[in-house]
Amino acid sequence: MLSQYMEQIEALGLNLFFAAIFFFIGMAIRDVLKQGNVPKFGRNIVWLVLFLGCAGFIAKGLIQMFWEGSGIG
């Protein structure tokens, strides 16, 4: 039972790690685009993709944790 919870916590931690990496890479790309002559629309698209990517990794981790925790998966 304890090992099952440890696996769920590890999977959630891994997804949070990927979300953080995705966020920092996206912020770096956004800063580079901000320095160039890229229109604001292009920077907003990068921001939207960054937000959705981070939210996707976090949601995947939480859904996976609750799915496996309830005994369904």
Predicted model as a PDB file, atoms N, CA, C, CB and O in Angstrom, pLDDT in the B-factor column:
MODEL        1                                                                  
ATOM      1  N   MET A   1       0.821  -1.190   0.000  1.00 60.00           N  
ATOM      2  CA  MET A   1       0.000   0.000   0.000  1.00 60.00           C  
ATOM      3  C   MET A   1       0.869   1.261   0.000  1.00 60.00           C  
ATOM      4  CB  MET A   1      -0.936  -0.006   1.206  1.00 60.00           C  
ATOM      5  O   MET A   1       0.619   2.209  -0.744  1.00 60.00           O  
ATOM      6  N   LEU A   2       1.890   1.246   0.849  1.00 65.00           N  
ATOM      7  CA  LEU A   2       2.773   2.406   0.922  1.00 65.00           C  
ATOM      8  C   LEU A   2       3.532   2.601  -0.386  1.00 65.00           C  
ATOM      9  CB  LEU A   2       3.756   2.254   2.083  1.00 65.00           C  
ATOM     10  O   LEU A   2       3.739   3.733  -0.823  1.00 65.00           O  
ATOM     11  N   SER A   3       3.942   1.508  -1.005  1.00 71.00           N  
ATOM     12  CA  SER A   3       4.680   1.624  -2.262  1.00 71.00           C  
ATOM     13  C   SER A   3       3.803   2.220  -3.361  1.00 71.00           C  
ATOM     14  CB  SER A   3       5.212   0.253  -2.699  1.00 71.00           C  
ATOM     15  O   SER A   3       4.294   2.935  -4.234  1.00 71.00           O  
ATOM     16  N   GLN A   4       2.500   1.924  -3.314  1.00 68.00           N  
ATOM     17  CA  GLN A   4       1.586   2.494  -4.299  1.00 68.00           C  
ATOM     18  C   GLN A   4       1.526   4.014  -4.149  1.00 68.00           C  
ATOM     19  CB  GLN A   4       0.176   1.881  -4.150  1.00 68.00           C  
ATOM     20  O   GLN A   4       1.550   4.738  -5.145  1.00 68.00           O  
ATOM     21  N   TYR A   5       1.446   4.502  -2.904  1.00 72.00           N  
ATOM     22  CA  TYR A   5       1.422   5.946  -2.682  1.00 72.00           C  
ATOM     23  C   TYR A   5       2.745   6.586  -3.069  1.00 72.00           C  
ATOM     24  CB  TYR A   5       1.102   6.255  -1.224  1.00 72.00           C  
ATOM     25  O   TYR A   5       2.769   7.696  -3.601  1.00 72.00           O  
ATOM     26  N   MET A   6       3.837   5.897  -2.808  1.00 76.00           N  
ATOM     27  CA  MET A   6       5.145   6.435  -3.181  1.00 76.00           C  
ATOM     28  C   MET A   6       5.261   6.562  -4.696  1.00 76.00           C  
ATOM     29  CB  MET A   6       6.272   5.542  -2.634  1.00 76.00           C  
ATOM     30  O   MET A   6       5.816   7.542  -5.192  1.00 76.00           O  
ATOM     31  N   GLU A   7       4.748   5.588  -5.431  1.00 75.00           N  
ATOM     32  CA  GLU A   7       4.775   5.662  -6.895  1.00 75.00           C  
ATOM     33  C   GLU A   7       3.926   6.826  -7.393  1.00 75.00           C  
ATOM     34  CB  GLU A   7       4.278   4.342  -7.512  1.00 75.00           C  
ATOM     35  O   GLU A   7       4.310   7.515  -8.338  1.00 75.00           O  
ATOM     36  N   GLN A   8       2.771   7.049  -6.761  1.00 74.00           N  
ATOM     37  CA  GLN A   8       1.909   8.155  -7.168  1.00 74.00           C  
ATOM     38  C   GLN A   8       2.580   9.497  -6.894  1.00 74.00           C  
ATOM     39  CB  GLN A   8       0.563   8.079  -6.441  1.00 74.00           C  
ATOM     40  O   GLN A   8       2.514  10.404  -7.724  1.00 74.00           O  
ATOM     41  N   ILE A   9       3.216   9.626  -5.753  1.00 76.00           N  
ATOM     42  CA  ILE A   9       3.910  10.869  -5.407  1.00 76.00           C  
ATOM     43  C   ILE A   9       5.084  11.099  -6.350  1.00 76.00           C  
ATOM     44  CB  ILE A   9       4.399  10.834  -3.944  1.00 76.00           C  
ATOM     45  O   ILE A   9       5.352  12.227  -6.764  1.00 76.00           O  
ATOM     46  N   GLU A  10       5.780  10.017  -6.682  1.00 79.00           N  
ATOM     47  CA  GLU A  10       6.910  10.120  -7.610  1.00 79.00           C  
ATOM     48  C   GLU A  10       6.428  10.560  -8.990  1.00 79.00           C  
ATOM     49  CB  GLU A  10       7.659   8.772  -7.709  1.00 79.00           C  
ATOM     50  O   GLU A  10       7.061  11.402  -9.626  1.00 79.00           O  
ATOM     51  N   ALA A  11       5.315   9.999  -9.457  1.00 76.00           N  
ATOM     52  CA  ALA A  11       4.782  10.382 -10.765  1.00 76.00           C  
ATOM     53  C   ALA A  11       4.331  11.836 -10.764  1.00 76.00           C  
ATOM     54  CB  ALA A  11       3.614   9.468 -11.158  1.00 76.00           C  
ATOM     55  O   ALA A  11       4.558  12.556 -11.736  1.00 76.00           O  
ATOM     56  N   LEU A  12       3.690  12.276  -9.675  1.00 77.00           N  
ATOM     57  CA  LEU A  12       3.262  13.663  -9.585  1.00 77.00           C  
ATOM     58  C   LEU A  12       4.480  14.596  -9.555  1.00 77.00           C  
ATOM     59  CB  LEU A  12       2.384  13.875  -8.334  1.00 77.00           C  
ATOM     60  O   LEU A  12       4.484  15.640 -10.208  1.00 77.00           O  
ATOM     61  N   GLY A  13       5.492  14.218  -8.805  1.00 81.00           N  
ATOM     62  CA  GLY A  13       6.718  15.015  -8.751  1.00 81.00           C  
ATOM     63  C   GLY A  13       7.382  15.124 -10.110  1.00 81.00           C  
ATOM     64  O   GLY A  13       7.885  16.185 -10.478  1.00 81.00           O  
ATOM     65  N   LEU A  14       7.386  14.026 -10.859  1.00 81.00           N  
ATOM     66  CA  LEU A  14       7.980  14.035 -12.187  1.00 81.00           C  
ATOM     67  C   LEU A  14       7.211  14.969 -13.117  1.00 81.00           C  
ATOM     68  CB  LEU A  14       8.016  12.619 -12.767  1.00 81.00           C  
ATOM     69  O   LEU A  14       7.812  15.710 -13.894  1.00 81.00           O  
ATOM     70  N   ASN A  15       5.886  14.932 -13.036  1.00 79.00           N  
ATOM     71  CA  ASN A  15       5.084  15.829 -13.870  1.00 79.00           C  
ATOM     72  C   ASN A  15       5.283  17.285 -13.471  1.00 79.00           C  
ATOM     73  CB  ASN A  15       3.604  15.462 -13.774  1.00 79.00           C  
ATOM     74  O   ASN A  15       5.315  18.160 -14.335  1.00 79.00           O  
ATOM     75  N   LEU A  16       5.417  17.557 -12.177  1.00 80.00           N  
ATOM     76  CA  LEU A  16       5.693  18.931 -11.741  1.00 80.00           C  
ATOM     77  C   LEU A  16       7.071  19.389 -12.207  1.00 80.00           C  
ATOM     78  CB  LEU A  16       5.595  19.039 -10.211  1.00 80.00           C  
ATOM     79  O   LEU A  16       7.257  20.553 -12.563  1.00 80.00           O  
ATOM     80  N   PHE A  17       8.034  18.472 -12.204  1.00 84.00           N  
ATOM     81  CA  PHE A  17       9.373  18.789 -12.706  1.00 84.00           C  
ATOM     82  C   PHE A  17       9.312  19.146 -14.191  1.00 84.00           C  
ATOM     83  CB  PHE A  17      10.336  17.600 -12.477  1.00 84.00           C  
ATOM     84  O   PHE A  17       9.912  20.133 -14.616  1.00 84.00           O  
ATOM     85  N   PHE A  18       8.591  18.347 -14.981  1.00 81.00           N  
ATOM     86  CA  PHE A  18       8.458  18.638 -16.406  1.00 81.00           C  
ATOM     87  C   PHE A  18       7.736  19.966 -16.628  1.00 81.00           C  
ATOM     88  CB  PHE A  18       7.707  17.503 -17.115  1.00 81.00           C  
ATOM     89  O   PHE A  18       8.079  20.712 -17.545  1.00 81.00           O  
ATOM     90  N   ALA A  19       6.737  20.266 -15.791  1.00 80.00           N  
ATOM     91  CA  ALA A  19       6.033  21.542 -15.915  1.00 80.00           C  
ATOM     92  C   ALA A  19       6.989  22.700 -15.643  1.00 80.00           C  
ATOM     93  CB  ALA A  19       4.830  21.598 -14.945  1.00 80.00           C  
ATOM     94  O   ALA A  19       6.948  23.712 -16.343  1.00 80.00           O  
ATOM     95  N   ALA A  20       7.846  22.564 -14.637  1.00 83.00           N  
ATOM     96  CA  ALA A  20       8.808  23.623 -14.320  1.00 83.00           C  
ATOM     97  C   ALA A  20       9.814  23.809 -15.450  1.00 83.00           C  
ATOM     98  CB  ALA A  20       9.542  23.305 -13.013  1.00 83.00           C  
ATOM     99  O   ALA A  20      10.124  24.938 -15.831  1.00 83.00           O  
ATOM    100  N   ILE A  21      10.321  22.701 -15.987  1.00 84.00           N  
ATOM    101  CA  ILE A  21      11.264  22.787 -17.112  1.00 84.00           C  
ATOM    102  C   ILE A  21      10.597  23.465 -18.305  1.00 84.00           C  
ATOM    103  CB  ILE A  21      11.776  21.376 -17.512  1.00 84.00           C  
ATOM    104  O   ILE A  21      11.175  24.355 -18.929  1.00 84.00           O  
ATOM    105  N   PHE A  22       9.367  23.034 -18.616  1.00 79.00           N  
ATOM    106  CA  PHE A  22       8.610  23.630 -19.720  1.00 79.00           C  
ATOM    107  C   PHE A  22       8.435  25.129 -19.493  1.00 79.00           C  
ATOM    108  CB  PHE A  22       7.230  22.945 -19.869  1.00 79.00           C  
ATOM    109  O   PHE A  22       8.564  25.918 -20.430  1.00 79.00           O  
ATOM    110  N   PHE A  23       8.144  25.524 -18.257  1.00 79.00           N  
ATOM    111  CA  PHE A  23       7.941  26.933 -17.922  1.00 79.00           C  
ATOM    112  C   PHE A  23       9.216  27.739 -18.133  1.00 79.00           C  
ATOM    113  CB  PHE A  23       7.468  27.075 -16.476  1.00 79.00           C  
ATOM    114  O   PHE A  23       9.176  28.807 -18.744  1.00 79.00           O  
ATOM    115  N   PHE A  24      10.344  27.241 -17.637  1.00 83.00           N  
ATOM    116  CA  PHE A  24      11.589  27.997 -17.759  1.00 83.00           C  
ATOM    117  C   PHE A  24      12.068  28.092 -19.205  1.00 83.00           C  
ATOM    118  CB  PHE A  24      12.668  27.359 -16.904  1.00 83.00           C  
ATOM    119  O   PHE A  24      12.591  29.128 -19.615  1.00 83.00           O  
ATOM    120  N   ILE A  25      11.897  27.039 -19.967  1.00 81.00           N  
ATOM    121  CA  ILE A  25      12.260  27.101 -21.388  1.00 81.00           C  
ATOM    122  C   ILE A  25      11.358  28.095 -22.111  1.00 81.00           C  
ATOM    123  CB  ILE A  25      12.157  25.699 -22.047  1.00 81.00           C  
ATOM    124  O   ILE A  25      11.824  28.889 -22.929  1.00 81.00           O  
ATOM    125  N   GLY A  26      10.067  28.045 -21.804  1.00 77.00           N  
ATOM    126  CA  GLY A  26       9.125  28.988 -22.421  1.00 77.00           C  
ATOM    127  C   GLY A  26       9.425  30.425 -22.060  1.00 77.00           C  
ATOM    128  O   GLY A  26       9.329  31.314 -22.906  1.00 77.00           O  
ATOM    129  N   MET A  27       9.788  30.662 -20.804  1.00 79.00           N  
ATOM    130  CA  MET A  27      10.121  32.027 -20.395  1.00 79.00           C  
ATOM    131  C   MET A  27      11.381  32.517 -21.106  1.00 79.00           C  
ATOM    132  CB  MET A  27      10.313  32.098 -18.870  1.00 79.00           C  
ATOM    133  O   MET A  27      11.466  33.689 -21.475  1.00 79.00           O  
ATOM    134  N   ALA A  28      12.350  31.638 -21.300  1.00 81.00           N  
ATOM    135  CA  ALA A  28      13.560  32.017 -22.022  1.00 81.00           C  
ATOM    136  C   ALA A  28      13.233  32.378 -23.472  1.00 81.00           C  
ATOM    137  CB  ALA A  28      14.592  30.878 -21.975  1.00 81.00           C  
ATOM    138  O   ALA A  28      13.738  33.367 -24.003  1.00 81.00           O  
ATOM    139  N   ILE A  29      12.384  31.566 -24.106  1.00 79.00           N  
ATOM    140  CA  ILE A  29      11.981  31.849 -25.488  1.00 79.00           C  
ATOM    141  C   ILE A  29      11.223  33.170 -25.552  1.00 79.00           C  
ATOM    142  CB  ILE A  29      11.109  30.700 -26.055  1.00 79.00           C  
ATOM    143  O   ILE A  29      11.433  33.973 -26.461  1.00 79.00           O  
ATOM    144  N   ARG A  30      10.339  33.388 -24.578  1.00 75.00           N  
ATOM    145  CA  ARG A  30       9.559  34.627 -24.552  1.00 75.00           C  
ATOM    146  C   ARG A  30      10.471  35.840 -24.393  1.00 75.00           C  
ATOM    147  CB  ARG A  30       8.526  34.588 -23.413  1.00 75.00           C  
ATOM    148  O   ARG A  30      10.248  36.865 -25.037  1.00 75.00           O  
ATOM    149  N   ASP A  31      11.497  35.739 -23.542  1.00 78.00           N  
ATOM    150  CA  ASP A  31      12.423  36.859 -23.358  1.00 78.00           C  
ATOM    151  C   ASP A  31      13.219  37.141 -24.625  1.00 78.00           C  
ATOM    152  CB  ASP A  31      13.376  36.573 -22.202  1.00 78.00           C  
ATOM    153  O   ASP A  31      13.469  38.298 -24.963  1.00 78.00           O  
ATOM    154  N   VAL A  32      13.615  36.082 -25.322  1.00 78.00           N  
ATOM    155  CA  VAL A  32      14.347  36.274 -26.584  1.00 78.00           C  
ATOM    156  C   VAL A  32      13.445  36.955 -27.605  1.00 78.00           C  
ATOM    157  CB  VAL A  32      14.865  34.916 -27.140  1.00 78.00           C  
ATOM    158  O   VAL A  32      13.883  37.858 -28.318  1.00 78.00           O  
ATOM    159  N   LEU A  33      12.187  36.525 -27.680  1.00 75.00           N  
ATOM    160  CA  LEU A  33      11.266  37.149 -28.624  1.00 75.00           C  
ATOM    161  C   LEU A  33      10.973  38.595 -28.248  1.00 75.00           C  
ATOM    162  CB  LEU A  33       9.969  36.359 -28.695  1.00 75.00           C  
ATOM    163  O   LEU A  33      10.739  39.432 -29.119  1.00 75.00           O  
ATOM    164  N   LYS A  34      10.986  38.887 -26.956  1.00 75.00           N  
ATOM    165  CA  LYS A  34      10.703  40.246 -26.494  1.00 75.00           C  
ATOM    166  C   LYS A  34      11.811  41.206 -26.921  1.00 75.00           C  
ATOM    167  CB  LYS A  34      10.540  40.269 -24.966  1.00 75.00           C  
ATOM    168  O   LYS A  34      11.545  42.381 -27.177  1.00 75.00           O  
ATOM    169  N   GLN A  35      13.037  40.724 -26.999  1.00 80.00           N  
ATOM    170  CA  GLN A  35      14.164  41.576 -27.373  1.00 80.00           C  
ATOM    171  C   GLN A  35      14.191  41.860 -28.865  1.00 80.00           C  
ATOM    172  CB  GLN A  35      15.469  40.932 -26.953  1.00 80.00           C  
ATOM    173  O   GLN A  35      14.707  42.891 -29.296  1.00 80.00           O  
ATOM    174  N   GLY A  36      13.634  40.944 -29.658  1.00 74.00           N  
ATOM    175  CA  GLY A  36      13.634  41.134 -31.114  1.00 74.00           C  
ATOM    176  C   GLY A  36      12.435  41.947 -31.565  1.00 74.00           C  
ATOM    177  O   GLY A  36      11.697  42.505 -30.753  1.00 74.00           O  
ATOM    178  N   ASN A  37      12.261  42.002 -32.862  1.00 74.00           N  
ATOM    179  CA  ASN A  37      11.139  42.728 -33.442  1.00 74.00           C  
ATOM    180  C   ASN A  37       9.967  41.798 -33.716  1.00 74.00           C  
ATOM    181  CB  ASN A  37      11.566  43.427 -34.727  1.00 74.00           C  
ATOM    182  O   ASN A  37       9.404  41.802 -34.810  1.00 74.00           O  
ATOM    183  N   VAL A  38       9.609  41.018 -32.735  1.00 72.00           N  
ATOM    184  CA  VAL A  38       8.485  40.098 -32.881  1.00 72.00           C  
ATOM    185  C   VAL A  38       7.229  40.821 -32.410  1.00 72.00           C  
ATOM    186  CB  VAL A  38       8.716  38.769 -32.071  1.00 72.00           C  
ATOM    187  O   VAL A  38       7.234  41.449 -31.350  1.00 72.00           O  
ATOM    188  N   PRO A  39       6.158  40.737 -33.189  1.00 78.00           N  
ATOM    189  CA  PRO A  39       4.927  41.411 -32.770  1.00 78.00           C  
ATOM    190  C   PRO A  39       4.395  40.849 -31.450  1.00 78.00           C  
ATOM    191  CB  PRO A  39       3.859  41.280 -33.859  1.00 78.00           C  
ATOM    192  O   PRO A  39       4.686  39.715 -31.071  1.00 78.00           O  
ATOM    193  N   LYS A  40       3.610  41.675 -30.768  1.00 76.00           N  
ATOM    194  CA  LYS A  40       3.054  41.257 -29.478  1.00 76.00           C  
ATOM    195  C   LYS A  40       2.187  40.010 -29.630  1.00 76.00           C  
ATOM    196  CB  LYS A  40       2.232  42.396 -28.855  1.00 76.00           C  
ATOM    197  O   LYS A  40       2.118  39.189 -28.715  1.00 76.00           O  
ATOM    198  N   PHE A  41       1.527  39.863 -30.776  1.00 78.00           N  
ATOM    199  CA  PHE A  41       0.699  38.686 -31.024  1.00 78.00           C  
ATOM    200  C   PHE A  41       1.521  37.406 -30.935  1.00 78.00           C  
ATOM    201  CB  PHE A  41       0.031  38.786 -32.394  1.00 78.00           C  
ATOM    202  O   PHE A  41       1.071  36.412 -30.365  1.00 78.00           O  
ATOM    203  N   GLY A  42       2.715  37.430 -31.495  1.00 75.00           N  
ATOM    204  CA  GLY A  42       3.601  36.262 -31.451  1.00 75.00           C  
ATOM    205  C   GLY A  42       4.040  35.934 -30.036  1.00 75.00           C  
ATOM    206  O   GLY A  42       4.106  34.764 -29.660  1.00 75.00           O  
ATOM    207  N   ARG A  43       4.337  36.948 -29.257  1.00 75.00           N  
ATOM    208  CA  ARG A  43       4.718  36.724 -27.850  1.00 75.00           C  
ATOM    209  C   ARG A  43       3.547  36.163 -27.058  1.00 75.00           C  
ATOM    210  CB  ARG A  43       5.210  38.036 -27.203  1.00 75.00           C  
ATOM    211  O   ARG A  43       3.734  35.320 -26.181  1.00 75.00           O  
ATOM    212  N   ASN A  44       2.337  36.630 -27.364  1.00 80.00           N  
ATOM    213  CA  ASN A  44       1.158  36.114 -26.670  1.00 80.00           C  
ATOM    214  C   ASN A  44       0.894  34.654 -27.010  1.00 80.00           C  
ATOM    215  CB  ASN A  44      -0.063  36.951 -27.016  1.00 80.00           C  
ATOM    216  O   ASN A  44       0.446  33.892 -26.153  1.00 80.00           O  
ATOM    217  N   ILE A  45       1.164  34.257 -28.239  1.00 81.00           N  
ATOM    218  CA  ILE A  45       1.015  32.841 -28.625  1.00 81.00           C  
ATOM    219  C   ILE A  45       1.999  31.986 -27.829  1.00 81.00           C  
ATOM    220  CB  ILE A  45       1.247  32.650 -30.161  1.00 81.00           C  
ATOM    221  O   ILE A  45       1.634  30.916 -27.341  1.00 81.00           O  
ATOM    222  N   VAL A  46       3.240  32.448 -27.694  1.00 78.00           N  
ATOM    223  CA  VAL A  46       4.230  31.713 -26.900  1.00 78.00           C  
ATOM    224  C   VAL A  46       3.763  31.610 -25.453  1.00 78.00           C  
ATOM    225  CB  VAL A  46       5.618  32.401 -26.971  1.00 78.00           C  
ATOM    226  O   VAL A  46       3.886  30.548 -24.842  1.00 78.00           O  
ATOM    227  N   TRP A  47       3.231  32.686 -24.898  1.00 79.00           N  
ATOM    228  CA  TRP A  47       2.735  32.684 -23.522  1.00 79.00           C  
ATOM    229  C   TRP A  47       1.577  31.694 -23.367  1.00 79.00           C  
ATOM    230  CB  TRP A  47       2.285  34.104 -23.109  1.00 79.00           C  
ATOM    231  O   TRP A  47       1.508  30.978 -22.368  1.00 79.00           O  
ATOM    232  N   LEU A  48       0.678  31.646 -24.336  1.00 83.00           N  
ATOM    233  CA  LEU A  48      -0.462  30.732 -24.281  1.00 83.00           C  
ATOM    234  C   LEU A  48       0.000  29.276 -24.339  1.00 83.00           C  
ATOM    235  CB  LEU A  48      -1.438  31.025 -25.431  1.00 83.00           C  
ATOM    236  O   LEU A  48      -0.478  28.439 -23.572  1.00 83.00           O  
ATOM    237  N   VAL A  49       0.924  28.976 -25.245  1.00 81.00           N  
ATOM    238  CA  VAL A  49       1.449  27.609 -25.340  1.00 81.00           C  
ATOM    239  C   VAL A  49       2.180  27.232 -24.060  1.00 81.00           C  
ATOM    240  CB  VAL A  49       2.393  27.468 -26.554  1.00 81.00           C  
ATOM    241  O   VAL A  49       2.065  26.102 -23.586  1.00 81.00           O  
ATOM    242  N   LEU A  50       2.924  28.165 -23.502  1.00 80.00           N  
ATOM    243  CA  LEU A  50       3.628  27.934 -22.251  1.00 80.00           C  
ATOM    244  C   LEU A  50       2.642  27.615 -21.129  1.00 80.00           C  
ATOM    245  CB  LEU A  50       4.480  29.156 -21.884  1.00 80.00           C  
ATOM    246  O   LEU A  50       2.834  26.650 -20.389  1.00 80.00           O  
ATOM    247  N   PHE A  51       1.596  28.415 -21.002  1.00 81.00           N  
ATOM    248  CA  PHE A  51       0.607  28.201 -19.952  1.00 81.00           C  
ATOM    249  C   PHE A  51      -0.103  26.865 -20.117  1.00 81.00           C  
ATOM    250  CB  PHE A  51      -0.409  29.332 -19.947  1.00 81.00           C  
ATOM    251  O   PHE A  51      -0.252  26.116 -19.152  1.00 81.00           O  
ATOM    252  N   LEU A  52      -0.539  26.564 -21.330  1.00 82.00           N  
ATOM    253  CA  LEU A  52      -1.254  25.310 -21.565  1.00 82.00           C  
ATOM    254  C   LEU A  52      -0.354  24.093 -21.356  1.00 82.00           C  
ATOM    255  CB  LEU A  52      -1.827  25.292 -22.976  1.00 82.00           C  
ATOM    256  O   LEU A  52      -0.811  23.058 -20.871  1.00 82.00           O  
ATOM    257  N   GLY A  53       0.909  24.215 -21.716  1.00 79.00           N  
ATOM    258  CA  GLY A  53       1.837  23.110 -21.496  1.00 79.00           C  
ATOM    259  C   GLY A  53       2.061  22.826 -20.025  1.00 79.00           C  
ATOM    260  O   GLY A  53       2.021  21.673 -19.596  1.00 79.00           O  
ATOM    261  N   CYS A  54       2.296  23.870 -19.254  1.00 79.00           N  
ATOM    262  CA  CYS A  54       2.487  23.699 -17.805  1.00 79.00           C  
ATOM    263  C   CYS A  54       1.224  23.162 -17.149  1.00 79.00           C  
ATOM    264  CB  CYS A  54       2.890  25.032 -17.152  1.00 79.00           C  
ATOM    265  O   CYS A  54       1.285  22.255 -16.319  1.00 79.00           O  
ATOM    266  N   ALA A  55       0.088  23.721 -17.520  1.00 82.00           N  
ATOM    267  CA  ALA A  55      -1.180  23.261 -16.943  1.00 82.00           C  
ATOM    268  C   ALA A  55      -1.447  21.812 -17.324  1.00 82.00           C  
ATOM    269  CB  ALA A  55      -2.346  24.155 -17.408  1.00 82.00           C  
ATOM    270  O   ALA A  55      -1.991  21.049 -16.525  1.00 82.00           O  
ATOM    271  N   GLY A  56      -1.070  21.431 -18.533  1.00 81.00           N  
ATOM    272  CA  GLY A  56      -1.266  20.048 -18.971  1.00 81.00           C  
ATOM    273  C   GLY A  56      -0.441  19.065 -18.162  1.00 81.00           C  
ATOM    274  O   GLY A  56      -0.949  18.019 -17.758  1.00 81.00           O  
ATOM    275  N   PHE A  57       0.831  19.385 -17.919  1.00 79.00           N  
ATOM    276  CA  PHE A  57       1.671  18.495 -17.111  1.00 79.00           C  
ATOM    277  C   PHE A  57       1.153  18.379 -15.680  1.00 79.00           C  
ATOM    278  CB  PHE A  57       3.115  18.998 -17.100  1.00 79.00           C  
ATOM    279  O   PHE A  57       1.126  17.287 -15.114  1.00 79.00           O  
ATOM    280  N   ILE A  58       0.743  19.501 -15.099  1.00 80.00           N  
ATOM    281  CA  ILE A  58       0.244  19.475 -13.724  1.00 80.00           C  
ATOM    282  C   ILE A  58      -1.070  18.704 -13.657  1.00 80.00           C  
ATOM    283  CB  ILE A  58       0.055  20.911 -13.184  1.00 80.00           C  
ATOM    284  O   ILE A  58      -1.264  17.890 -12.753  1.00 80.00           O  
ATOM    285  N   ALA A  59      -1.973  18.951 -14.603  1.00 82.00           N  
ATOM    286  CA  ALA A  59      -3.252  18.236 -14.612  1.00 82.00           C  
ATOM    287  C   ALA A  59      -3.043  16.743 -14.822  1.00 82.00           C  
ATOM    288  CB  ALA A  59      -4.170  18.795 -15.704  1.00 82.00           C  
ATOM    289  O   ALA A  59      -3.719  15.928 -14.194  1.00 82.00           O  
ATOM    290  N   LYS A  60      -2.113  16.377 -15.698  1.00 80.00           N  
ATOM    291  CA  LYS A  60      -1.839  14.959 -15.935  1.00 80.00           C  
ATOM    292  C   LYS A  60      -1.363  14.286 -14.653  1.00 80.00           C  
ATOM    293  CB  LYS A  60      -0.788  14.788 -17.048  1.00 80.00           C  
ATOM    294  O   LYS A  60      -1.787  13.174 -14.339  1.00 80.00           O  
ATOM    295  N   GLY A  61      -0.494  14.949 -13.922  1.00 77.00           N  
ATOM    296  CA  GLY A  61      -0.004  14.381 -12.669  1.00 77.00           C  
ATOM    297  C   GLY A  61      -1.096  14.221 -11.631  1.00 77.00           C  
ATOM    298  O   GLY A  61      -1.173  13.193 -10.957  1.00 77.00           O  
ATOM    299  N   LEU A  62      -1.949  15.243 -11.497  1.00 78.00           N  
ATOM    300  CA  LEU A  62      -3.028  15.170 -10.520  1.00 78.00           C  
ATOM    301  C   LEU A  62      -4.071  14.127 -10.893  1.00 78.00           C  
ATOM    302  CB  LEU A  62      -3.685  16.521 -10.374  1.00 78.00           C  
ATOM    303  O   LEU A  62      -4.533  13.375 -10.035  1.00 78.00           O  
ATOM    304  N   ILE A  63      -4.444  14.079 -12.162  1.00 80.00           N  
ATOM    305  CA  ILE A  63      -5.428  13.098 -12.611  1.00 80.00           C  
ATOM    306  C   ILE A  63      -4.885  11.689 -12.429  1.00 80.00           C  
ATOM    307  CB  ILE A  63      -5.809  13.341 -14.082  1.00 80.00           C  
ATOM    308  O   ILE A  63      -5.597  10.793 -11.977  1.00 80.00           O  
ATOM    309  N   GLN A  64      -3.631  11.502 -12.781  1.00 77.00           N  
ATOM    310  CA  GLN A  64      -3.017  10.181 -12.623  1.00 77.00           C  
ATOM    311  C   GLN A  64      -2.984   9.776 -11.149  1.00 77.00           C  
ATOM    312  CB  GLN A  64      -1.589  10.173 -13.212  1.00 77.00           C  
ATOM    313  O   GLN A  64      -3.241   8.618 -10.819  1.00 77.00           O  
ATOM    314  N   MET A  65      -2.673  10.719 -10.268  1.00 73.00           N  
ATOM    315  CA  MET A  65      -2.605  10.405  -8.847  1.00 73.00           C  
ATOM    316  C   MET A  65      -3.989  10.015  -8.308  1.00 73.00           C  
ATOM    317  CB  MET A  65      -2.042  11.603  -8.063  1.00 73.00           C  
ATOM    318  O   MET A  65      -4.111   9.023  -7.590  1.00 73.00           O  
ATOM    319  N   PHE A  66      -5.014  10.775  -8.643  1.00 76.00           N  
ATOM    320  CA  PHE A  66      -6.351  10.476  -8.144  1.00 76.00           C  
ATOM    321  C   PHE A  66      -6.936   9.232  -8.812  1.00 76.00           C  
ATOM    322  CB  PHE A  66      -7.272  11.669  -8.366  1.00 76.00           C  
ATOM    323  O   PHE A  66      -7.658   8.466  -8.174  1.00 76.00           O  
ATOM    324  N   TRP A  67      -6.625   9.029 -10.102  1.00 75.00           N  
ATOM    325  CA  TRP A  67      -7.120   7.863 -10.832  1.00 75.00           C  
ATOM    326  C   TRP A  67      -6.578   6.581 -10.209  1.00 75.00           C  
ATOM    327  CB  TRP A  67      -6.725   7.945 -12.321  1.00 75.00           C  
ATOM    328  O   TRP A  67      -7.325   5.637  -9.952  1.00 75.00           O  
ATOM    329  N   GLU A  68      -5.275   6.563  -9.971  1.00 69.00           N  
ATOM    330  CA  GLU A  68      -4.664   5.374  -9.379  1.00 69.00           C  
ATOM    331  C   GLU A  68      -5.000   5.253  -7.905  1.00 69.00           C  
ATOM    332  CB  GLU A  68      -3.156   5.403  -9.563  1.00 69.00           C  
ATOM    333  O   GLU A  68      -5.092   4.145  -7.376  1.00 69.00           O  
ATOM    334  N   GLY A  69      -5.184   6.388  -7.233  1.00 67.00           N  
ATOM    335  CA  GLY A  69      -5.502   6.362  -5.805  1.00 67.00           C  
ATOM    336  C   GLY A  69      -6.896   5.810  -5.529  1.00 67.00           C  
ATOM    337  O   GLY A  69      -7.142   5.231  -4.471  1.00 67.00           O  
ATOM    338  N   SER A  70      -7.809   5.991  -6.487  1.00 66.00           N  
ATOM    339  CA  SER A  70      -9.168   5.514  -6.279  1.00 66.00           C  
ATOM    340  C   SER A  70      -9.309   4.038  -6.647  1.00 66.00           C  
ATOM    341  CB  SER A  70     -10.145   6.350  -7.091  1.00 66.00           C  
ATOM    342  O   SER A  70     -10.367   3.446  -6.432  1.00 66.00           O  
ATOM    343  N   GLY A  71      -8.265   3.449  -7.193  1.00 63.00           N  
ATOM    344  CA  GLY A  71      -8.304   2.035  -7.548  1.00 63.00           C  
ATOM    345  C   GLY A  71      -8.878   1.766  -8.914  1.00 63.00           C  
ATOM    346  O   GLY A  71      -9.083   0.607  -9.277  1.00 63.00           O  
ATOM    347  N   ILE A  72      -9.147   2.810  -9.690  1.00 59.00           N  
ATOM    348  CA  ILE A  72      -9.719   2.614 -11.025  1.00 59.00           C  
ATOM    349  C   ILE A  72      -8.645   2.166 -12.005  1.00 59.00           C  
ATOM    350  CB  ILE A  72     -10.389   3.908 -11.526  1.00 59.00           C  
ATOM    351  O   ILE A  72      -8.863   1.261 -12.811  1.00 59.00           O  
ATOM    352  N   GLY A  73      -7.465   2.818 -11.929  1.00 52.00           N  
ATOM    353  CA  GLY A  73      -6.417   2.562 -12.906  1.00 52.00           C  
ATOM    354  C   GLY A  73      -5.481   1.464 -12.541  1.00 52.00           C  
ATOM    355  O   GLY A  73      -4.556   1.163 -13.296  1.00 52.00           O  
TER     356      GLY A  73                                                      
ENDMDL                                                                          
END                                                                             
